[in-house]
Amino acid sequence: MSEQSESPTRGGAPGPPGTPGIPAPRPDQDAAYLERRALRRGSAGPLLLTGLGVAYVVSGDYSGWNAGLAEGGFGGLAVAAVLMGLMYTCMVFALAELSAILPTAGGGYGFARRALGPWGGFLTGTAILIEYVLAPAAIVCFIGDYIESLGLFGLESGWPVYLVCFALFIGVHLWGVGEALRFSLVVTAVAVAALLVFVLGALTEFHTSALNDIPVDHDAFGAGSWLPFGLLGIWAAFPFGMWFFLGVEGVPLAAEETRDPARTLPKAMAWSMGILLLLALLTFVSATGARGSAAIQDVGNPLVEALQPDGKATVLSRVVNYAGLAGLVASFFSLIFAGSRQLFALSRAGYLPRFLSLTSRRKSPYLGLLLPGALGFALAASSGDGATMLNIAVFGATISYALMSLSHIVLRKREPHLDRPYRTPGGVLTSSVALILALAALVATFLVDKQAALIALAVYAVAIAYFALYSRHRLVAAAPEEEFAALAKAEEELKD
């Protein structure tokens, strides 16, 4: 069936039935269109969603964050991590309110679509998609490195490892969302338990003097033992402070597969954020205090390094090393889920080719899983540069954070009487803090990796051209996020 014949409700943001230039709804065809794009309802409860939120992020506790020590030292990264933790906490509270208002698979795209119109929805959804397509490609490179370093199966990091990872874990997602989330929860629990074991072991070797042992750059403004690279080092460390929390904002993407989403999503997001804040504090302080900031600032496995002061492996360091692989798998697996749901929602609404939102008999968006998986595999196999791909993902993430925070502010100001089953503590002030910090983090990505930021901008420009020239004229009015926006427009017109 062609795209044109499959969806009768096309065009820009629709108005009420009979509006000039807007086709009248045809419920029978709308229902047939959506039936072929239906997810499995009620598969996830608070526990699975909390596990999903932690799974997105847990690999960042095992590696990546430590590179921020080379940018800001212990004090600089500590301040950056606190500020980024504040940004994520404020944003999660704002997203909890928005997800209770509009519990659909569109997540951030749906929120921005209501608040900022089709362009705002597309820009937000595309930024989120950049994050969730590039991050798994980056993490699979790290998985390959871990497998090689551990000597598992005699494999070396390279395309066969990447292919097995994508094929195996996409296969689990195709099996069904309930099975996928339960698998993710188990692997995440292993990774979190090992982190707590690491903290107990590292604290036995903790020395305060080890925290600030990086040599001071006396030419840097404001430099000192706690800020060896000066005040600018705090800003440069922002992207690495994000690694403790990057991805937790993806929980609302599971909204259509959640039981009682208006109540469950805010609860799961709050629990996820609380767990991640605690893990970030414990991991950061214990790892730097056990071995020293200088020793772990540029290594790929900082937790293992922190447990091996003489360079020799111990039983505990081996356990943590294997658990690091579990953490990477958990984040890789859950990010594949997030990317598929964002692609599904954008495609279902016509922002991207509509065939990408078709679902299987098991209610999985199979093309939304297979296409990003193939692209991620190709990127990993062709470049193997996980660090650059992750920096591109961070750039996309910061754009989406700013737009989602702005969406909360706009909806609070423009639609104060909108039914809100959950309300953000602090209201607009909370989301304003998230917006300001997100913009600061966006600029900071240029300080860390200008090439990655420019690549992300180039990808963004291509996507914008596609939307401007083609897809914005072919939006599907029957999609939940579009109907929600159309209803708001109709209500405004009735008031006028």
Buried (B, 14 or more C-beta within 10 A) or exposed (E): EEEEEBBBBBBBBBBBEEBEEBBEBBEEBBEBBBEBBEBBEEBBBBBBBBBBBBBBBBBBBBBBBBBBBBBBBBBBBBBBBBBBBBBBBBBBBBBBBBBBBBBBBBBBBBBBBBBBBBBBBBBBBBBBBBBBBBBBBBBBBBBBBBBBBBEEEEBEBBBEBBBBBBEEBBEBBBBBBBBBBBBBBEBBBBBBEBBEBBBEBBEEBBEEEBBBBBEBBEEBEEBEBBBBBBBBBBBBBBBBBBBBBBBBBBBBBBBBBBBEBBBBBBBBBBBBBEBBBEBBBBBBBBBBBBBBBBBBBEBBBBBBBBBBEEEEEBEBBBBBBBBBBBBBBBBBBBBBBBBBBBBBBBBBBBBBBBBBBBBEEBBBBBBBBBBBBEBBBEBBBEEBBBBBBBBBBBBBBBBBBBBBBBBBBBBBEEBEEBEBBBEBEEBBEBBBBBBBBBBBBBEBBEBBBEEBBEBBBEBBEEBBEBBEEEBBEBBBBBBBBBBBBBEBBBEEEEEE
